């Protein structure tokens, strides 16, 4: 039995060598593409220091309880890029701090200073229009004894 070689066509003009090369090459390209997707779409959900975050959560809960004890409540409203907070009129602050946090994308979070425009009404403008679910936090600023939290769909 003799093996007959195809002298007319070299190996690189045959179908099977290219088919066998294409299979692992496709896997390499797909893995590189997957790594690119993972690097650009990384979640911000994992934190490095769980203990410090746990202590901060306890401080936040204390501040929320203080707002409840004082009788402070708030309603957040948006219209286009205008955002306003309504609190009971008996509380008078020069301005409030509003932090809007996106649940999944930390790079979209923003902090705004809300200025009093009427008794119990504080307003500001958003840098850009927002949509979807957002978590908001209102307080007077650093060192504030109280804090209000909420969640809105815009």
VEXPATI-232604 format. One record per atom (N, C-alpha, C): residue number from 1; residue in one letter; x, y, z. Coordinates in nm, 3 decimals, always signed. Example, Ala and Ser with C-alpha at 12.3 -4.5 7.8 and 13.67 -1.06 7.14 Angstrom:
REM residues 2
ATOM     k   r         x         y         z
ATOM     1   A    +1.319    -0.569    +0.780
ATOM     1   A    +1.230    -0.450    +0.780
ATOM     1   A    +1.320    -0.330    +0.780
ATOM     2   S    +1.285    -0.225    +0.708
ATOM     2   S    +1.367    -0.106    +0.714
ATOM     2   S    +1.290    +0.003    +0.787
***
This chain:
REM residues 154
ATOM     k   r         x         y         z
ATOM     1   X    +0.084    -0.116    +0.000
ATOM     1   X    +0.000    +0.000    +0.000
ATOM     1   X    +0.089    +0.124    +0.000
ATOM     2   X    +0.065    +0.208    -0.090
ATOM     2   X    +0.143    +0.331    -0.100
ATOM     2   X    +0.053    +0.451    -0.080
ATOM     3   X    +0.111    +0.551    -0.018
ATOM     3   X    +0.036    +0.675    +0.004
ATOM     3   X    +0.069    +0.768    -0.110
ATOM     4   X    -0.035    +0.817    -0.168
ATOM     4   X    -0.015    +0.906    -0.282
ATOM     4   X    -0.027    +1.050    -0.234
ATOM     5   X    +0.074    +1.129    -0.260
ATOM     5   X    +0.072    +1.270    -0.222
ATOM     5   X    +0.018    +1.352    -0.337
ATOM     6   X    -0.056    +1.454    -0.299
ATOM     6   X    -0.111    +1.544    -0.401
ATOM     6   X    -0.005    +1.650    -0.428
ATOM     7   X    +0.068    +1.631    -0.529
ATOM     7   X    +0.178    +1.721    -0.561
ATOM     7   X    +0.126    +1.849    -0.625
ATOM     8   X    +0.012    +1.842    -0.683
ATOM     8   X    -0.042    +1.960    -0.751
ATOM     8   X    -0.081    +2.070    -0.652
ATOM     9   X    -0.127    +2.036    -0.531
ATOM     9   X    -0.173    +2.135    -0.432
ATOM     9   X    -0.089    +2.125    -0.305
ATOM    10   X    -0.016    +2.232    -0.266
ATOM    10   X    +0.057    +2.230    -0.140
ATOM    10   X    -0.042    +2.231    -0.021
ATOM    11   X    +0.007    +2.209    +0.102
ATOM    11   X    -0.080    +2.195    +0.219
ATOM    11   X    -0.168    +2.317    +0.243
ATOM    12   X    -0.115    +2.435    +0.218
ATOM    12   X    -0.191    +2.557    +0.247
ATOM    12   X    -0.303    +2.581    +0.147
ATOM    13   X    -0.314    +2.499    +0.046
ATOM    13   X    -0.427    +2.509    -0.047
ATOM    13   X    -0.530    +2.400    -0.023
ATOM    14   X    -0.511    +2.325    +0.084
ATOM    14   X    -0.604    +2.219    +0.119
ATOM    14   X    -0.707    +2.274    +0.219
ATOM    15   X    -0.824    +2.213    +0.226
ATOM    15   X    -0.932    +2.256    +0.315
ATOM    15   X    -0.904    +2.217    +0.461
ATOM    16   X    -0.866    +2.096    +0.489
ATOM    16   X    -0.857    +2.043    +0.624
ATOM    16   X    -0.754    +2.113    +0.713
ATOM    17   X    -0.636    +2.147    +0.666
ATOM    17   X    -0.546    +2.218    +0.757
ATOM    17   X    -0.603    +2.352    +0.803
ATOM    18   X    -0.669    +2.426    +0.715
ATOM    18   X    -0.727    +2.554    +0.753
ATOM    18   X    -0.846    +2.535    +0.846
ATOM    19   X    -0.922    +2.431    +0.825
ATOM    19   X    -1.034    +2.402    +0.914
ATOM    19   X    -0.984    +2.372    +1.055
ATOM    20   X    -0.878    +2.292    +1.063
ATOM    20   X    -0.822    +2.258    +1.194
ATOM    20   X    -0.755    +2.377    +1.262
ATOM    21   X    -0.700    +2.469    +1.188
ATOM    21   X    -0.641    +2.591    +1.243
ATOM    21   X    -0.750    +2.688    +1.287
ATOM    22   X    -0.861    +2.692    +1.214
ATOM    22   X    -0.970    +2.786    +1.241
ATOM    22   X    -1.036    +2.760    +1.376
ATOM    23   X    -1.050    +2.636    +1.417
ATOM    23   X    -1.118    +2.604    +1.543
ATOM    23   X    -1.046    +2.666    +1.664
ATOM    24   X    -0.917    +2.641    +1.686
ATOM    24   X    -0.854    +2.706    +1.802
ATOM    24   X    -0.840    +2.857    +1.785
ATOM    25   X    -0.824    +2.905    +1.662
ATOM    25   X    -0.812    +3.050    +1.639
ATOM    25   X    -0.942    +3.120    +1.678
ATOM    26   X    -1.056    +3.058    +1.651
ATOM    26   X    -1.185    +3.115    +1.690
ATOM    26   X    -1.195    +3.123    +1.842
ATOM    27   X    -1.150    +3.022    +1.911
ATOM    27   X    -1.154    +3.023    +2.058
ATOM    27   X    -1.065    +3.133    +2.115
ATOM    28   X    -0.949    +3.156    +2.055
ATOM    28   X    -0.858    +3.261    +2.101
ATOM    28   X    -0.922    +3.398    +2.081
ATOM    29   X    -0.980    +3.423    +1.964
ATOM    29   X    -1.045    +3.552    +1.936
ATOM    29   X    -1.163    +3.573    +2.030
ATOM    30   X    -1.243    +3.469    +2.053
ATOM    30   X    -1.358    +3.483    +2.144
ATOM    30   X    -1.314    +3.512    +2.287
ATOM    31   X    -1.206    +3.450    +2.333
ATOM    31   X    -1.160    +3.476    +2.469
ATOM    31   X    -1.105    +3.618    +2.483
ATOM    32   X    -1.036    +3.668    +2.383
ATOM    32   X    -0.987    +3.806    +2.387
ATOM    32   X    -1.104    +3.903    +2.391
ATOM    33   X    -1.206    +3.878    +2.311
ATOM    33   X    -1.326    +3.963    +2.308
ATOM    33   X    -1.396    +3.959    +2.444
ATOM    34   X    -1.404    +3.842    +2.506
ATOM    34   X    -1.467    +3.828    +2.637
ATOM    34   X    -1.388    +3.906    +2.743
ATOM    35   X    -1.256    +3.903    +2.736
ATOM    35   X    -1.174    +3.980    +2.831
ATOM    35   X    -1.196    +4.129    +2.813
ATOM    36   X    -1.211    +4.176    +2.691
ATOM    36   X    -1.237    +4.318    +2.665
ATOM    36   X    -1.373    +4.357    +2.724
ATOM    37   X    -1.475    +4.276    +2.703
ATOM    37   X    -1.607    +4.304    +2.759
ATOM    37   X    -1.600    +4.309    +2.911
ATOM    38   X    -1.530    +4.214    +2.972
ATOM    38   X    -1.521    +4.210    +3.118
ATOM    38   X    -1.447    +4.332    +3.174
ATOM    39   X    -1.345    +4.378    +3.105
ATOM    39   X    -1.268    +4.493    +3.153
ATOM    39   X    -1.347    +4.622    +3.143
ATOM    40   X    -1.427    +4.639    +3.039
ATOM    40   X    -1.502    +4.764    +3.021
ATOM    40   X    -1.635    +4.765    +3.094
ATOM    41   X    -1.689    +4.650    +3.125
ATOM    41   X    -1.820    +4.644    +3.190
ATOM    41   X    -1.812    +4.591    +3.331
ATOM    42   X    -1.702    +4.615    +3.400
ATOM    42   X    -1.684    +4.561    +3.535
ATOM    42   X    -1.785    +4.622    +3.631
ATOM    43   X    -1.840    +4.540    +3.718
ATOM    43   X    -1.935    +4.586    +3.818
ATOM    43   X    -1.862    +4.654    +3.933
ATOM    44   X    -1.929    +4.749    +3.996
ATOM    44   X    -1.873    +4.820    +4.111
ATOM    44   X    -1.931    +4.767    +4.241
ATOM    45   X    -1.973    +4.643    +4.244
ATOM    45   X    -2.045    +4.591    +4.359
ATOM    45   X    -1.954    +4.536    +4.468
ATOM    46   X    -1.832    +4.501    +4.437
ATOM    46   X    -1.743    +4.440    +4.534
ATOM    46   X    -1.658    +4.549    +4.601
ATOM    47   X    -1.650    +4.544    +4.733
ATOM    47   X    -1.570    +4.642    +4.807
ATOM    47   X    -1.454    +4.571    +4.874
ATOM    48   X    -1.349    +4.647    +4.901
ATOM    48   X    -1.228    +4.589    +4.959
ATOM    48   X    -1.237    +4.571    +5.110
ATOM    49   X    -1.290    +4.670    +5.180
ATOM    49   X    -1.287    +4.667    +5.326
ATOM    49   X    -1.429    +4.656    +5.381
ATOM    50   X    -1.472    +4.534    +5.404
ATOM    50   X    -1.609    +4.510    +5.451
ATOM    50   X    -1.631    +4.563    +5.592
ATOM    51   X    -1.531    +4.556    +5.676
ATOM    51   X    -1.547    +4.598    +5.815
ATOM    51   X    -1.578    +4.747    +5.824
ATOM    52   X    -1.499    +4.829    +5.754
ATOM    52   X    -1.522    +4.974    +5.757
ATOM    52   X    -1.659    +5.008    +5.699
ATOM    53   X    -1.700    +4.939    +5.594
ATOM    53   X    -1.833    +4.964    +5.538
ATOM    53   X    -1.942    +4.926    +5.636
ATOM    54   X    -1.922    +4.821    +5.712
ATOM    54   X    -2.020    +4.782    +5.814
ATOM    54   X    -2.034    +4.888    +5.922
ATOM    55   X    -1.921    +4.946    +5.965
ATOM    55   X    -1.927    +5.054    +6.064
ATOM    55   X    -1.998    +5.177    +6.007
ATOM    56   X    -1.971    +5.207    +5.880
ATOM    56   X    -2.037    +5.322    +5.816
ATOM    56   X    -2.187    +5.299    +5.806
ATOM    57   X    -2.229    +5.178    +5.780
ATOM    57   X    -2.372    +5.147    +5.772
ATOM    57   X    -2.438    +5.171    +5.907
ATOM    58   X    -2.371    +5.133    +6.016
ATOM    58   X    -2.428    +5.157    +6.149
ATOM    58   X    -2.444    +5.306    +6.175
ATOM    59   X    -2.346    +5.388    +6.133
ATOM    59   X    -2.358    +5.534    +6.151
ATOM    59   X    -2.474    +5.587    +6.067
ATOM    60   X    -2.492    +5.535    +5.946
ATOM    60   X    -2.602    +5.579    +5.861
ATOM    60   X    -2.736    +5.546    +5.923
ATOM    61   X    -2.747    +5.428    +5.980
ATOM    61   X    -2.873    +5.389    +6.044
ATOM    61   X    -2.904    +5.478    +6.163
ATOM    62   X    -2.801    +5.517    +6.237
ATOM    62   X    -2.821    +5.609    +6.350
ATOM    62   X    -2.872    +5.744    +6.301
ATOM    63   X    -2.814    +5.792    +6.191
ATOM    63   X    -2.857    +5.921    +6.136
ATOM    63   X    -3.000    +5.912    +6.080
ATOM    64   X    -3.036    +5.800    +6.021
ATOM    64   X    -3.173    +5.783    +5.972
ATOM    64   X    -3.272    +5.780    +6.088
ATOM    65   X    -3.234    +5.714    +6.196
ATOM    65   X    -3.320    +5.710    +6.314
ATOM    65   X    -3.336    +5.849    +6.374
ATOM    66   X    -3.230    +5.929    +6.371
ATOM    66   X    -3.238    +6.066    +6.423
ATOM    66   X    -3.337    +6.149    +6.342
ATOM    67   X    -3.336    +6.134    +6.209
ATOM    67   X    -3.432    +6.206    +6.124
ATOM    67   X    -3.574    +6.165    +6.158
ATOM    68   X    -3.594    +6.037    +6.183
ATOM    68   X    -3.727    +5.988    +6.219
ATOM    68   X    -3.771    +6.046    +6.353
ATOM    69   X    -3.679    +6.051    +6.449
ATOM    69   X    -3.709    +6.106    +6.581
ATOM    69   X    -3.744    +6.254    +6.572
ATOM    70   X    -3.671    +6.328    +6.487
ATOM    70   X    -3.696    +6.471    +6.471
ATOM    70   X    -3.823    +6.499    +6.389
ATOM    71   X    -3.873    +6.401    +6.319
ATOM    71   X    -3.993    +6.419    +6.237
ATOM    71   X    -3.964    +6.477    +6.100
ATOM    72   X    -3.843    +6.458    +6.050
ATOM    72   X    -3.806    +6.508    +5.918
ATOM    72   X    -3.838    +6.401    +5.815
ATOM    73   X    -3.910    +6.442    +5.712
ATOM    73   X    -3.939    +6.353    +5.599
ATOM    73   X    -3.922    +6.435    +5.472
ATOM    74   X    -3.907    +6.368    +5.360
ATOM    74   X    -3.882    +6.440    +5.235
ATOM    74   X    -3.951    +6.369    +5.120
ATOM    75   X    -3.986    +6.449    +5.020
ATOM    75   X    -4.041    +6.399    +4.894
ATOM    75   X    -3.955    +6.454    +4.783
ATOM    76   X    -3.905    +6.367    +4.697
ATOM    76   X    -3.819    +6.406    +4.585
ATOM    76   X    -3.902    +6.408    +4.458
ATOM    77   X    -3.888    +6.517    +4.380
ATOM    77   X    -3.959    +6.529    +4.252
ATOM    77   X    -3.863    +6.581    +4.147
ATOM    78   X    -3.879    +6.531    +4.024
ATOM    78   X    -3.800    +6.582    +3.912
ATOM    78   X    -3.892    +6.616    +3.797
ATOM    79   X    -3.849    +6.716    +3.723
ATOM    79   X    -3.919    +6.755    +3.601
ATOM    79   X    -3.811    +6.799    +3.503
ATOM    80   X    -3.782    +6.714    +3.405
ATOM    80   X    -3.671    +6.742    +3.315
ATOM    80   X    -3.541    +6.735    +3.393
ATOM    81   X    -3.467    +6.846    +3.391
ATOM    81   X    -3.342    +6.851    +3.467
ATOM    81   X    -3.359    +6.918    +3.603
ATOM    82   X    -3.478    +6.965    +3.635
ATOM    82   X    -3.503    +7.028    +3.765
ATOM    82   X    -3.536    +6.922    +3.869
ATOM    83   X    -3.473    +6.934    +3.985
ATOM    83   X    -3.500    +6.842    +4.094
ATOM    83   X    -3.538    +6.925    +4.216
ATOM    84   X    -3.638    +6.880    +4.290
ATOM    84   X    -3.679    +6.953    +4.410
ATOM    84   X    -3.711    +6.855    +4.522
ATOM    85   X    -3.688    +6.903    +4.643
ATOM    85   X    -3.715    +6.826    +4.765
ATOM    85   X    -3.813    +6.907    +4.848
ATOM    86   X    -3.912    +6.841    +4.902
ATOM    86   X    -4.007    +6.906    +4.992
ATOM    86   X    -3.994    +6.841    +5.129
ATOM    87   X    -3.966    +6.926    +5.230
ATOM    87   X    -3.958    +6.879    +5.368
ATOM    87   X    -4.058    +6.961    +5.450
ATOM    88   X    -4.091    +6.919    +5.572
ATOM    88   X    -4.185    +6.997    +5.653
ATOM    88   X    -4.135    +7.141    +5.672
ATOM    89   X    -4.227    +7.236    +5.666
ATOM    89   X    -4.191    +7.378    +5.669
ATOM    89   X    -4.130    +7.422    +5.802
ATOM    90   X    -4.154    +7.349    +5.908
ATOM    90   X    -4.099    +7.391    +6.038
ATOM    90   X    -3.947    +7.378    +6.045
ATOM    91   X    -3.887    +7.304    +5.950
ATOM    91   X    -3.742    +7.293    +5.944
ATOM    91   X    -3.690    +7.391    +5.840
ATOM    92   X    -3.593    +7.471    +5.878
ATOM    92   X    -3.539    +7.571    +5.788
ATOM    92   X    -3.387    +7.556    +5.780
ATOM    93   X    -3.340    +7.520    +5.663
ATOM    93   X    -3.196    +7.506    +5.638
ATOM    93   X    -3.161    +7.596    +5.520
ATOM    94   X    -3.040    +7.651    +5.519
ATOM    94   X    -2.998    +7.736    +5.407
ATOM    94   X    -2.991    +7.654    +5.279
ATOM    95   X    -2.936    +7.533    +5.289
ATOM    95   X    -2.931    +7.444    +5.174
ATOM    95   X    -2.922    +7.300    +5.223
ATOM    96   X    -2.954    +7.209    +5.134
ATOM    96   X    -2.944    +7.066    +5.161
ATOM    96   X    -2.851    +7.002    +5.059
ATOM    97   X    -2.796    +6.888    +5.096
ATOM    97   X    -2.712    +6.813    +5.003
ATOM    97   X    -2.790    +6.690    +4.957
ATOM    98   X    -2.799    +6.672    +4.827
ATOM    98   X    -2.866    +6.557    +4.767
ATOM    98   X    -2.763    +6.472    +4.695
ATOM    99   X    -2.756    +6.346    +4.731
ATOM    99   X    -2.669    +6.251    +4.661
ATOM    99   X    -2.757    +6.153    +4.586
ATOM   100   X    -2.738    +6.146    +4.455
ATOM   100   X    -2.810    +6.050    +4.371
ATOM   100   X    -2.712    +5.939    +4.334
ATOM   101   X    -2.749    +5.816    +4.364
ATOM   101   X    -2.662    +5.701    +4.338
ATOM   101   X    -2.733    +5.605    +4.244
ATOM   102   X    -2.663    +5.569    +4.138
ATOM   102   X    -2.716    +5.467    +4.047
ATOM   102   X    -2.687    +5.331    +4.109
ATOM   103   X    -2.785    +5.240    +4.113
ATOM   103   X    -2.763    +5.112    +4.180
ATOM   103   X    -2.653    +5.026    +4.118
ATOM   104   X    -2.623    +5.042    +3.990
ATOM   104   X    -2.528    +4.953    +3.925
ATOM   104   X    -2.402    +5.023    +3.874
ATOM   105   X    -2.409    +5.152    +3.847
ATOM   105   X    -2.295    +5.221    +3.784
ATOM   105   X    -2.252    +5.339    +3.871
ATOM   106   X    -2.145    +5.320    +3.946
ATOM   106   X    -2.097    +5.423    +4.038
ATOM   106   X    -2.047    +5.547    +3.965
ATOM   107   X    -2.005    +5.534    +3.841
ATOM   107   X    -1.955    +5.651    +3.769
ATOM   107   X    -2.067    +5.748    +3.733
ATOM   108   X    -2.193    +5.710    +3.748
ATOM   108   X    -2.306    +5.799    +3.720
ATOM   108   X    -2.355    +5.872    +3.845
ATOM   109   X    -2.300    +5.839    +3.964
ATOM   109   X    -2.342    +5.903    +4.089
ATOM   109   X    -2.313    +6.052    +4.085
ATOM   110   X    -2.395    +6.130    +4.154
ATOM   110   X    -2.375    +6.276    +4.158
ATOM   110   X    -2.421    +6.332    +4.292
ATOM   111   X    -2.362    +6.446    +4.329
ATOM   111   X    -2.398    +6.518    +4.450
ATOM   111   X    -2.437    +6.660    +4.411
ATOM   112   X    -2.552    +6.706    +4.462
ATOM   112   X    -2.603    +6.840    +4.429
ATOM   112   X    -2.630    +6.919    +4.556
ATOM   113   X    -2.611    +7.049    +4.548
ATOM   113   X    -2.651    +7.139    +4.656
ATOM   113   X    -2.791    +7.191    +4.622
ATOM   114   X    -2.886    +7.168    +4.711
ATOM   114   X    -3.023    +7.215    +4.691
ATOM   114   X    -3.041    +7.344    +4.771
ATOM   115   X    -3.085    +7.449    +4.705
ATOM   115   X    -3.104    +7.579    +4.769
ATOM   115   X    -3.252    +7.601    +4.797
ATOM   116   X    -3.278    +7.666    +4.910
ATOM   116   X    -3.417    +7.692    +4.950
ATOM   116   X    -3.478    +7.798    +4.860
ATOM   117   X    -3.594    +7.767    +4.802
ATOM   117   X    -3.665    +7.862    +4.716
ATOM   117   X    -3.795    +7.908    +4.781
ATOM   118   X    -3.842    +7.832    +4.877
ATOM   118   X    -3.963    +7.866    +4.953
ATOM   118   X    -3.957    +7.786    +5.082
ATOM   119   X    -4.040    +7.821    +5.180
ATOM   119   X    -4.038    +7.742    +5.304
ATOM   119   X    -4.066    +7.594    +5.275
ATOM   120   X    -3.970    +7.508    +5.309
ATOM   120   X    -3.985    +7.365    +5.292
ATOM   120   X    -3.956    +7.312    +5.152
ATOM   121   X    -3.917    +7.401    +5.058
ATOM   121   X    -3.891    +7.357    +4.921
ATOM   121   X    -3.747    +7.394    +4.883
ATOM   122   X    -3.673    +7.296    +4.837
ATOM   122   X    -3.533    +7.312    +4.797
ATOM   122   X    -3.518    +7.261    +4.654
ATOM   123   X    -3.445    +7.339    +4.571
ATOM   123   X    -3.433    +7.303    +4.430
ATOM   123   X    -3.289    +7.312    +4.381
ATOM   124   X    -3.265    +7.241    +4.269
ATOM   124   X    -3.138    +7.248    +4.198
ATOM   124   X    -3.159    +7.194    +4.057
ATOM   125   X    -3.055    +7.206    +3.975
ATOM   125   X    -3.059    +7.152    +3.838
ATOM   125   X    -2.965    +7.033    +3.829
ATOM   126   X    -3.009    +6.929    +3.761
ATOM   126   X    -2.924    +6.812    +3.735
ATOM   126   X    -2.829    +6.843    +3.621
ATOM   127   X    -2.707    +6.788    +3.625
ATOM   127   X    -2.613    +6.810    +3.513
ATOM   127   X    -2.666    +6.753    +3.382
ATOM   128   X    -2.738    +6.642    +3.389
ATOM   128   X    -2.801    +6.584    +3.271
ATOM   128   X    -2.929    +6.516    +3.317
ATOM   129   X    -3.020    +6.496    +3.224
ATOM   129   X    -3.145    +6.428    +3.258
ATOM   129   X    -3.115    +6.284    +3.297
ATOM   130   X    -3.190    +6.233    +3.394
ATOM   130   X    -3.168    +6.096    +3.439
ATOM   130   X    -3.294    +6.014    +3.418
ATOM   131   X    -3.276    +5.884    +3.407
ATOM   131   X    -3.391    +5.795    +3.394
ATOM   131   X    -3.356    +5.664    +3.463
ATOM   132   X    -3.456    +5.588    +3.494
ATOM   132   X    -3.436    +5.460    +3.560
ATOM   132   X    -3.446    +5.472    +3.711
ATOM   133   X    -3.402    +5.368    +3.778
ATOM   133   X    -3.408    +5.361    +3.924
ATOM   133   X    -3.285    +5.427    +3.985
ATOM   134   X    -3.305    +5.516    +4.083
ATOM   134   X    -3.196    +5.585    +4.152
ATOM   134   X    -3.221    +5.583    +4.301
ATOM   135   X    -3.113    +5.579    +4.378
ATOM   135   X    -3.119    +5.586    +4.524
ATOM   135   X    -3.075    +5.726    +4.564
ATOM   136   X    -3.152    +5.794    +4.651
ATOM   136   X    -3.116    +5.929    +4.689
ATOM   136   X    -3.096    +5.938    +4.841
ATOM   137   X    -3.011    +6.033    +4.878
ATOM   137   X    -2.981    +6.061    +5.018
ATOM   137   X    -2.981    +6.212    +5.036
ATOM   138   X    -3.049    +6.259    +5.138
ATOM   138   X    -3.055    +6.403    +5.169
ATOM   138   X    -3.005    +6.426    +5.310
ATOM   139   X    -2.918    +6.526    +5.326
ATOM   139   X    -2.875    +6.570    +5.458
ATOM   139   X    -2.832    +6.716    +5.447
ATOM   140   X    -2.785    +6.771    +5.560
ATOM   140   X    -2.744    +6.912    +5.561
ATOM   140   X    -2.601    +6.927    +5.512
ATOM   141   X    -2.523    +6.824    +5.522
ATOM   141   X    -2.382    +6.829    +5.480
ATOM   141   X    -2.298    +6.748    +5.577
ATOM   142   X    -2.169    +6.769    +5.570
ATOM   142   X    -2.079    +6.695    +5.659
ATOM   142   X    -2.109    +6.728    +5.804
ATOM   143   X    -2.106    +6.628    +5.887
ATOM   143   X    -2.133    +6.648    +6.029
ATOM   143   X    -2.280    +6.657    +6.062
ATOM   144   X    -2.366    +6.628    +5.966
ATOM   144   X    -2.510    +6.634    +5.989
ATOM   144   X    -2.553    +6.525    +6.087
ATOM   145   X    -2.646    +6.558    +6.174
ATOM   145   X    -2.697    +6.461    +6.271
ATOM   145   X    -2.800    +6.368    +6.208
ATOM   146   X    -2.866    +6.413    +6.104
ATOM   146   X    -2.973    +6.334    +6.044
ATOM   146   X    -2.948    +6.309    +5.896
ATOM   147   X    -3.021    +6.214    +5.843
ATOM   147   X    -3.008    +6.179    +5.702
ATOM   147   X    -3.136    +6.109    +5.658
ATOM   148   X    -3.181    +6.140    +5.537
ATOM   148   X    -3.298    +6.073    +5.478
ATOM   148   X    -3.255    +5.996    +5.355
ATOM   149   X    -3.312    +5.879    +5.336
ATOM   149   X    -3.282    +5.796    +5.220
ATOM   149   X    -3.412    +5.760    +5.150
ATOM   150   X    -3.402    +5.739    +5.021
ATOM   150   X    -3.516    +5.696    +4.944
ATOM   150   X    -3.476    +5.639    +4.811
ATOM   151   X    -3.575    +5.596    +4.736
ATOM   151   X    -3.551    +5.538    +4.605
ATOM   151   X    -3.661    +5.585    +4.512
ATOM   152   X    -3.622    +5.632    +4.394
ATOM   152   X    -3.720    +5.682    +4.295
ATOM   152   X    -3.692    +5.626    +4.159
ATOM   153   X    -3.797    +5.615    +4.080
ATOM   153   X    -3.784    +5.582    +3.938
ATOM   153   X    -3.814    +5.711    +3.862
ATOM   154   X    -3.719    +5.752    +3.778
ATOM   154   X    -3.732    +5.876    +3.702
ATOM   154   X    -3.759    +5.846    +3.557
***
